């Protein structure tokens, strides 16, 4: 049919029969515009980079209740001391603290550090389980964010624990880079 269509049957929009009606506009699907939207970061685990050597990262969804989602989007989320664990072929987030939502009458009885299920594809889950179990690595959440659709996502990292000498070496490297940056700074 042509760009302009003639309605011959009874019109649903109250137009007289036989009047030319323009087609509906197509939704805009500009991928570059979608990619440029910034995610809102809800919380970070700053100690993870100090305690672990980060090997690879991936993003996972989290199953939250409605009041937990509102509280997390309000910034009442803490990833300190949290980690991921596998039980019965499912991934779980342990020790993630989400404060009770103050305007919910039922959230006062909820446990703020309860286990929360992580949503991963089966291939991702088996790959992570294999690496974490075989080499003794840990799965640590790095940050929590909200994507463009309003879903809460957790960035997980596969990390190898740093020992005392490794930590001291990393601190020395940071101090050296900081000093060089100050010394050769553009004026």
N, C-alpha and C positions, 0 to 999 in steps of 0.2 A: 504494500500500500504506500501511498505517497506520504510526504511529511505531514501534510494537513489531511485529516480524515473527516469525511462527512458522516454525521450520525444519522442513521436511517431509522433506527428503532427508537423506542421511547427513551428520552435522555434522563439519566440519573441525576444530573446536576442542575436541572431546571431550565436548560436551554431549549429553545424551540427546535423541533425536528427539522433536519436538513441544514443546520447551521454548521459552518466549518469551525472546528475546535483545534487549537494547537496541541501538539503532543506534550506529554509531561516531561519536565526537565530531568535529565539523568543525574544521579548523585555524583558528586565530585570524588574521584578516587585518585588523588595525586599522592603517589608514594613518597615523593620527596618532602612534601609538606607533612606527612605523617611521621617520617623519620626525623624531622627537625624538632618535633615536639619533645620537650624535656620531661623526664619522669620526675615525679615528686619523691624524694628520698625521705623515708619515715624514720629510719634509724640505721646506725652503722655499728660494726663491731671493730673498734680501733685496735683492740689488743690482739686480734687475730693475726695481723701482720707482724706483730712483735713476737708472738708465741709460735707461729707456724711459718714454714716456707711454703708459699702458695704455689701449687703445681698446675691446676686448671680450675676453671670456674664454669658454672652453668646456672640457669635460672629455673626456679620451681615455684609452682603455686602453693598456696596454703589454704587449708579448710578452716575457716573461722566462722563463728556465729555472727549475727548481725551487729550486736552491741560490741563485740570484739573488733569488728571491722571499723566501726565508727570511732572507737577509742584509738585504734592504731592510726587511722587517718588523721586523728587529732594530735598525733605525736606522742602518745602514751605507750611507746613500745621500746623495749630494751633487749638487745641481742647479746649483752655481756654474759659470759659463762654458758652460752647455749651451744648446742651441737646437734647433729643429726644422727639417727640410729636406725638400723634396719631390723624389723621384727615381722616374721611371717610374710616375707616378700613385700613389705610395705615400708615406706620411709616415714619417719616420725621426727618432728622437731621437739627437742627436749630443752627445758629451762628457759624458754623465750617468755619474758615477762610482758604481758599486756595488761595494763591497769584497767580495773572495772570502769565501764562507762557511767559517768555520774547521773545521767538522766534516765537510766534503765532501772526499773524497780527490781528486776530479777538478777542483775549482774552483781549485786553485793554478795550473793552466795556462791558465785563462780570462783574457781581456782585460777588465779592469774598466771600461774606457771604450769598449767596442765599440758599434756602431750598433744601436739597438733599434727595432723596428717599432712605430709608433703605430697603434692601432685606432680608426678614425673611420668614420662613415657616408660614403658616396660624395658626398652633397650637401654635407656639412660640409667634406669635403676639397676639392671643387671651389671652394666659396666662399672658403675660406682661401687656396687656390692663386691664385685670381684677385686677391684683395686684396693678397696679399704680392708678387706679381709686378708688378702694374700700378702700385702706389704706392710700391714699395720699402720696405714695412714688414717687420718681422721677427716670427717666431713664437717666443715665449720661454716656457719652462715656469716657472710661478710656484710650484707646490707639488706634492708627491706625497703621496697619502693612500691609505688602505685603506677600501673601501666596506663596507656591511653584509654583503655576501656574501663578503668576504675577498679581493676583487680589488684589485690595485694600480692606481690611477688617477693620471693626471697632469693638472693644471689648466694648460691652455695659454692664452696671451694674445697677442693681436695688438697689437704695440707699434710706436710710432714713436720712433726714436732721438732722445734729447735732445742738443742741442749745448751748448757751454760756457755761454753766457748763459742758456739755459733751465734748466740745473742750478743756477746761482747764484740765479736767481729763485725756484726751488722751495725752496732752502735758506732764503732770506730769509723766505718765507711761513711755513715751519715754525717758524723762530725767533720771528717775530712772534706766531703763534698760541700758542706755548709761553709767551712773556712775558705775553700777555693772560690766559692760563689761570692763571698764577701770581698775577697782579694781582687778578683778580676771582674768586678761589677762595672758596668758602663756608667759613666758619670756625666 
